[in-house]
């Protein structure tokens, strides 16, 4: 049952010696390239800034290639830094976006700090395309997103756009549920500084220093350093993270150069096992089985270093140019360096599995192992935009390479410390090339939109499970739609798009190696007035060979997917902003959907059965969110947040044992801004009470089945089981931000 105890796409290994040499050689080449890029960057200054509006427009070119605008027939929600700030008290980005339409979030530690995840329209993180200033963030092999590697990145954000469905063409892994486009802080004309400190339940604390020089002789420098730590709601689910962000900007009348360096380091005690025991789930919800073992005297103990350790550094160089009133361009170079491991105590491990010799006749021993991931990701993105009052044409694309090393070490055994402790050594190299053209043309009240992307993926990898693969994928991803402006307040849009997606590394190991295809159809209505804004859209997403979560986990705790043949999702999403009175605002949203596998086959009790249409795992029929904000006096905001998530099945066979119960959680956010403007510009007081009604709930889990052929000779019985991830009851965070 060991393989059923974890639940994240943890770093799973990387290499052969030839691949190692390629990675090391590439690091040197990239370092030289960065040096010369920086030299060119600081040698470029020549013109004075004359129009800061134009400069800010150039800054937006960084993300214009992958974002939608209000004229495009695309379903999306924008979030500004002003909306993020009130709750930015240490919890990670998925938790800060929890109240957006169709979004579900969960966290291993139970309190939103450390490993956190999000789903959109039932699609998990490996199917949500994430870009940072247009640069891909998803891990190339697992295709997942690990926000824990970017501690306090929310403090460096200017804005976020969440596109639901296929959306517009973007860089990186295919969007099969959503695209999350994040833009870091833009140009600041005046110098500033901020000091933020917050703390609260479970020993959670965040300390952030932010500064900017303002513009001097065409140059501006911004920086941030952060430290976040928490003991976690779950036992021993501690987190210690350090994050940083620095950028240097050169801005002129028609030119913007931006060099950005950011990243972080995290050490997190593993809390991804969940709870299978119903008694513990009811009476000891914080119990953590990670690191648990029995010593030679029969005493239960916990290994004190059952931890995940990872550090990641990002470097980006952006050049944006406004060639004329109609032509702009952006070219970016990027390099990401990541390295880390997780460490585990294993009881009674078979020594031959670790290439270790027996000890005095003992073929099994307790041992401590480390699984390492050492990767490099680098490349370029580019776009050229022609725009006038009626026509908007964008040519763009990206060329990226990923070099990954997977290897495992045995650190210790109960009998001896091994001299040669490398027990597997693999690699995964991936080239990702895409080109797209986006065309938008206005004819009176109608805006026609077309988006054509061609993407090529070249993947070479080795593994003890699948041996060697050398696959090439070529995808054509067209999108088309139209937006009709009925009048000043009303607009309707129609959209159709196709997306294709290659398998992940784990899919090769699980034998699910067919690429996926998604046909996405959207029909929307937008209403906008002074007091009411409503965005409504109906969607139908039809899949071929969709990789759906089985609910089970592999031997390193990563979720297992399987190709389901044909499946679909359809539903309706409604989001709105209602200004009832001058001091009271409601922001409700709701998603009603059906998510089905067609003619799903499953072997139960030794017989292959057609179960008909079954529910897709982790896809609730209803998701509701709301933020009610009351401002009794100037600069004081009281916001009651509510999230309701309907019942989910954690597997695809509609088993009662796989049900994840519905939950309804309320948070209270209180902020007060004290404007001083005497040395200190302002002080922001923030308070957040999570789960104010102390509701017991689980936001995630896993489901597994196995065949029992031994209890009754000649009879095969399918056994079912499940585990759950309890979330914290009532807890609080409070913070103080001083701006200078």
Helices and strands as residue ranges (DSSP letters): G 2-4, H 17-42, H 52-64, E 76-80, H 81-85, H 93-96, E 103-107, E 116-120, G 125-127, E 128-132, E 135-136, G 147-149, G 153-156, E 157-164, E 178-184, E 192-200, G 201-203, E 204-212, E 219-230, E 239-251, E 255-269, H 278-283, E 292-294, E 300-302, E 307-322, E 327-350, G 351-354, E 364-387, E 391-413, E 422-443, E 446-463, E 467-485, E 490-501, H 505-510, E 516-528, E 532-544, E 547-553, E 559-563, E 566-581, E 584-586, E 589-597, E 601-604, E 607-610, E 614-615, E 622-630, E 636-645, E 648-649, G 656-658, E 659-660, E 663-675, E 682-690, E 698-708, E 717-726, E 731-739
